[in-house]
Amino acid sequence: MEKEDIEELRARVGCAAVLEHEGFAIDRKASTRRAVKFRRDYDIVIVIHEDRGWFDARSDAKGDVFALVSYLRGVGFPDALAAVGDLVAFQPAAPAWEKPARQAQAVASVAERWEHRKQPWRASATWTYLRRCRALPWQVISAAIEKGVLREGPYGSIWARHVDEDGTVIGWEERGPEWRGFSTGGAKSLFRFGGESAPRICVTEAAIDALSLAAIEGMRTDSLYVSTGGGWSPLTAQALELLASQRETHMVAATDNNVQGEVFADRIRQMADGAGCDFSRLRPQSEDWNEELKRMRERGELPHTRTTHQG
C-alpha cells in the first residue's frame, strides 16, 4: 500500500472506532472533550488528539490508530493495516457532550489562569463542597489553602495544583459536585501537600484522596501526601523517581483498593526497589481514601486533625 493510502486510512478511521469495535465503551463521567476514556472490563484506554491518538492508562503504550490495533490484537503492522481498512465505513457512537464546543480563542497560560483564581475561603462554594461533600476537616482545608495548593474553580469545584521540579504550576486537577477533569493545556506531574523534605511519601491517585489520607493520619509531619491525578505521565514518573532517590525515603503506595490501584502500587514498588528505598502498601478499607474518610465521619471515628509526628 502506498504511503498516501496509509495516511488516508489514518485520517478516515479514528481510535474510537477501533475501541468500540473491540468492545470498549465510553466512560462519559470520566471523559472530557480532549481526553475520552474508554473501558472494557479492567482495560482503560484514553483517546486524545481529536481521535487521532491514544494511550493506555496503565502502561506506557500509546500511538496512532494502527498502533492501537497492534496493541489490542497483538498483531504486526500489515494485519493492523488490514483491520483499520475494514473499519472505514464503521461509525462509532459520539459522546453526548452537554455543551457545544467553544470557538478557538486565545487561552491564557496555565500559570496566569491559576493566579487569576481566588483561594477558597470559609463559606465559599468550594469550601462548602470540600466540607459537606468530601467530609474534609476544616483544619486540613485551611492547611492546604495556607500551602497555596488549592483554588476556587467554577460552580463550586476545586482546583488542586500540580507543579514541576522547580515548583512552577503546570496544571491542576479539577473536581466538583458534577465535574471531574484536568486543566486544559496543563500537564500532570504531582499534587503535593505536606512537608517537601518529609521522608515518607504517600502516593494517591487524586488530590482529594491525598487530603483525605492526611486527615485520617492527622497530617503527619514526616509525610508528604501526593497525587498522580489518576494518570502516570512521564513527568509523574520523573517526579516520583526523584522523591524515591532522596536519602532515607519511604515510598508508600496509598493508591485505591481496586485493580488499577494495584497496578499503580506495583509500579511504585518497582520504583522503590530501583532506588533502594523502603516501600509499603497502604490500602483503604473502602475503594479510595475519601470514601474511607466519609465512613469514618459517619461512625464518629475521625481523629483530632492536629499535626502529628509518628516514627
matplotlib code that plots the C-alpha trace (Angstrom):
import matplotlib.pyplot as plt

x = [0.0, 1.3, 2.1, -0.7, -3.2, -1.9, -2.3, -5.8, -6.7, -5.3, -7.4, -10.6, -10.6, -10.3, -9.2, -12.8, -14.0, -11.3, -12.1, -15.9, -15.4, -13.2, -15.9, -14.8, -17.4, -17.1, -16.9, -18.8, -18.4, -14.6, -14.2, -13.6, -13.6, -9.8, -9.5, -12.2, -11.9, -12.8, -13.3, -13.5, -13.7, -10.4, -8.8, -8.7, -7.6, -7.7, -8.3, -6.6, -5.7, -9.2, -9.5, -6.1, -4.0, -4.4, -2.6, -3.1, -3.8, -1.9, 1.2, 3.4, 1.7, 0.5, 0.4, -1.9, -4.8, -2.5, -0.5, -3.8, -4.9, -1.5, -1.6, -5.1, -4.8, -1.1, -0.5, 2.0, 1.6, 0.3, -2.5, -3.2, -3.4, -6.0, -8.1, -8.2, -9.2, -12.2, -13.4, -13.6, -17.4, -17.8, -19.3, -18.6, -21.1, -20.3, -20.1, -23.1, -21.5, -23.8, -22.2, -21.2, -17.5, -16.3, -14.7, -11.0, -9.6, -6.5, -6.1, -4.0, -1.1, -1.6, 0.2, -1.8, -5.1, -4.1, -3.1, -6.4, -8.5, -9.2, -8.2, -11.1, -12.4, -14.7, -18.3, -17.2, -18.7, -15.5, -15.1, -18.6, -18.0, -14.9, -16.6, -20.0, -19.5, -16.0, -16.0, -12.6, -12.0, -11.6, -8.1, -6.9, -8.6, -7.1, -3.6, -4.0, -5.0, -2.1, 0.2, -1.3, -2.2, -6.0, -8.0, -11.7, -12.9, -16.2, -19.5, -18.2, -15.4, -11.9, -8.6, -5.7, -2.2, 0.4, 3.9, 7.2, 10.5, 11.0, 7.6, 6.1, 2.4, 1.9, -1.7, -4.3, -6.9, -10.5, -13.1, -16.7, -20.2, -20.9, -17.4, -14.0, -11.2, -7.8, -6.8, -7.0, -3.5, -2.0, 0.4, 0.2, 3.1, 2.2, -0.1, 1.8, 0.6, 2.8, 6.5, 8.5, 11.5, 9.4, 10.9, 7.6, 5.9, 2.3, 1.2, -2.5, -4.5, -6.4, -5.7, -9.0, -7.6, -4.2, -6.0, -8.3, -5.4, -3.7, -6.9, -7.1, -3.5, -3.7, -1.4, 1.8, 4.8, 7.0, 4.8, 4.3, 0.9, 1.0, -1.4, -0.8, -4.1, -5.3, -2.6, 1.0, 2.7, 6.4, 6.5, 4.8, 7.3, 10.2, 8.9, 8.3, 11.8, 13.3, 11.5, 12.4, 16.1, 16.3, 18.0, 16.1, 12.9, 10.0, 7.6, 4.0, 1.7, -1.6, -3.5, -7.1, -8.3, -9.0, -7.3, -6.0, -4.7, -2.8, -1.2, -0.1, 1.1, 3.3, 4.9, 5.7, 7.1, 9.4, 10.5, 11.3, 13.3, 15.2, 16.1, 16.9, 14.4, 11.8, 8.3, 5.0, 1.4, -1.4, -4.9, -8.2, -10.9, -13.2, -12.3, -10.5, -9.4, -12.2, -14.8, -12.9, -12.9, -16.7, -17.3, -15.1, -17.1, -20.4, -19.1, -17.7, -14.1, -12.3, -9.2, -8.4, -6.8, -3.9, -0.5, 1.2, 4.6, 5.0, 8.1]
y = [0.0, 3.4, 6.0, 8.2, 5.4, 4.7, 8.4, 8.4, 5.4, 7.1, 10.2, 8.3, 5.8, 7.1, 5.4, 5.5, 3.3, 0.7, 0.7, 0.4, -2.4, -4.2, -4.0, -0.9, 1.7, 5.4, 6.3, 9.6, 10.8, 10.5, 11.9, 15.4, 16.7, 16.5, 13.1, 10.4, 7.5, 4.0, 1.0, -2.8, -4.7, -3.6, -2.2, 1.6, 3.5, 7.3, 8.8, 12.2, 14.5, 14.7, 10.9, 10.5, 9.4, 7.2, 5.9, 3.1, 4.5, 1.5, 1.3, 3.3, 2.1, 4.9, 5.8, 6.2, 4.1, 1.4, 1.1, 0.7, -2.3, -3.8, -3.3, -4.7, -7.7, -8.4, -8.3, -6.7, -3.6, -5.4, -7.1, -3.8, -2.0, -4.5, -4.3, -0.5, -0.7, -2.9, -0.1, 2.7, 2.6, 2.0, 4.9, 4.9, 6.4, 10.1, 11.3, 13.3, 16.5, 18.8, 21.9, 22.7, 23.1, 26.7, 28.5, 28.5, 31.5, 32.7, 31.0, 32.5, 30.5, 27.8, 29.9, 33.0, 31.1, 29.7, 33.1, 34.6, 32.2, 33.0, 30.8, 29.2, 30.9, 29.9, 29.6, 29.8, 27.3, 25.4, 25.3, 24.0, 21.3, 20.1, 20.1, 18.8, 16.6, 15.4, 15.4, 17.1, 18.7, 22.4, 22.1, 20.2, 22.6, 25.6, 24.0, 23.3, 26.9, 28.1, 26.0, 27.6, 24.3, 25.0, 27.4, 28.1, 26.5, 27.3, 26.2, 25.2, 23.0, 22.8, 23.2, 21.2, 22.3, 20.2, 21.6, 20.7, 20.2, 23.9, 24.4, 26.1, 25.5, 23.3, 22.1, 21.2, 18.5, 19.7, 18.2, 19.3, 18.0, 17.4, 17.6, 16.0, 16.6, 18.2, 21.7, 22.5, 22.7, 21.6, 18.8, 16.1, 15.8, 15.6, 17.4, 17.9, 18.5, 18.3, 18.7, 19.0, 17.4, 14.7, 11.2, 9.4, 9.8, 8.7, 8.3, 8.5, 8.8, 12.0, 15.2, 14.7, 11.3, 12.8, 15.4, 12.7, 10.4, 13.4, 14.0, 10.3, 10.3, 13.7, 15.4, 13.6, 15.9, 13.2, 12.7, 14.3, 13.4, 13.4, 12.7, 11.5, 12.9, 9.5, 9.1, 8.1, 10.7, 10.8, 13.9, 12.0, 9.1, 11.6, 13.4, 10.1, 8.8, 12.0, 11.6, 8.0, 8.8, 11.1, 9.9, 7.6, 7.9, 5.6, 5.2, 4.4, 3.2, 4.6, 4.0, 2.9, -0.5, -1.9, -3.4, 0.0, 0.8, -2.4, -1.7, 1.7, 0.2, -2.3, 0.5, 2.4, -0.8, -1.3, 2.3, 1.9, -1.2, 0.5, 3.4, 1.2, 2.9, 1.5, 0.6, -0.3, -0.7, 1.2, 0.3, 1.9, -0.5, 1.4, 1.8, 5.1, 7.3, 9.9, 7.1, 5.9, 9.4, 9.7, 6.3, 7.3, 10.5, 8.6, 6.3, 9.2, 7.8, 10.8, 11.7, 15.2, 16.8, 18.3, 18.0, 14.8, 13.1, 9.4, 7.4]
z = [0.0, -0.9, 1.8, 0.6, 1.1, 4.6, 5.5, 4.1, 6.2, 9.3, 8.6, 7.9, 10.8, 14.4, 17.5, 18.9, 16.0, 16.8, 20.5, 20.1, 17.6, 20.1, 22.8, 24.7, 25.9, 26.7, 30.4, 30.0, 33.5, 33.4, 29.9, 28.5, 25.0, 24.9, 26.6, 26.1, 28.5, 27.1, 29.3, 28.7, 32.0, 33.6, 30.5, 30.2, 27.0, 26.7, 23.3, 22.6, 19.8, 18.4, 18.0, 16.3, 19.3, 22.4, 25.5, 27.9, 31.4, 33.0, 30.9, 28.6, 25.4, 23.1, 19.4, 16.4, 15.2, 13.7, 16.9, 18.8, 16.7, 17.0, 20.8, 21.3, 19.0, 19.3, 15.5, 13.2, 11.1, 7.9, 9.9, 11.7, 8.3, 7.1, 10.3, 10.1, 6.4, 7.4, 9.7, 7.1, 7.0, 10.7, 12.7, 16.4, 18.9, 19.5, 23.1, 24.1, 25.5, 27.4, 26.0, 22.4, 21.6, 22.0, 19.1, 19.2, 21.0, 22.7, 26.1, 28.9, 30.1, 32.8, 35.4, 34.5, 34.8, 38.1, 39.6, 38.3, 40.5, 44.2, 47.1, 48.9, 52.0, 54.8, 53.4, 49.8, 47.4, 47.2, 51.0, 51.3, 48.7, 50.5, 53.9, 53.1, 50.0, 50.7, 54.5, 54.8, 58.3, 58.3, 59.6, 56.5, 54.2, 55.9, 55.9, 52.1, 51.5, 53.5, 51.4, 48.3, 46.6, 46.1, 44.1, 43.6, 40.4, 38.6, 40.1, 43.5, 42.1, 43.4, 41.5, 43.0, 41.8, 40.0, 39.9, 38.2, 39.9, 40.3, 41.9, 38.9, 38.3, 35.2, 35.7, 38.2, 39.0, 38.7, 41.0, 41.8, 42.6, 38.9, 37.3, 37.2, 34.8, 34.3, 33.3, 29.6, 28.2, 31.6, 32.3, 35.1, 37.5, 41.2, 43.6, 46.8, 50.4, 53.4, 54.1, 50.9, 52.7, 54.5, 54.2, 54.0, 50.5, 50.4, 46.7, 46.0, 42.7, 43.4, 45.3, 47.3, 48.4, 49.3, 51.6, 52.9, 53.9, 55.6, 57.6, 58.6, 59.7, 61.5, 58.9, 59.9, 59.9, 58.5, 55.4, 52.0, 50.5, 46.7, 43.9, 40.4, 39.2, 38.1, 35.5, 35.1, 32.8, 32.1, 34.3, 37.1, 36.9, 36.8, 39.9, 41.9, 40.9, 42.2, 45.5, 45.8, 45.2, 48.2, 51.3, 53.7, 51.6, 52.4, 49.5, 50.5, 47.7, 49.1, 45.8, 45.5, 46.7, 43.2, 40.2, 38.9, 42.4, 42.5, 39.1, 40.2, 43.5, 41.7, 39.7, 42.9, 44.3, 41.3, 41.5, 45.2, 44.5, 41.8, 44.1, 47.0, 49.4, 51.7, 50.4, 51.9, 50.6, 52.4, 51.3, 52.4, 53.5, 51.1, 47.4, 48.0, 50.9, 50.5, 50.8, 53.9, 55.4, 54.8, 56.5, 59.5, 59.8, 59.8, 62.5, 64.6, 64.3, 62.8, 64.8, 66.0, 63.0, 64.7, 63.1, 64.4, 64.1, 64.0, 63.8]

ax = plt.figure().add_subplot(projection="3d")
ax.plot(x, y, z, "-o")
ax.set_aspect("equal")
plt.show()
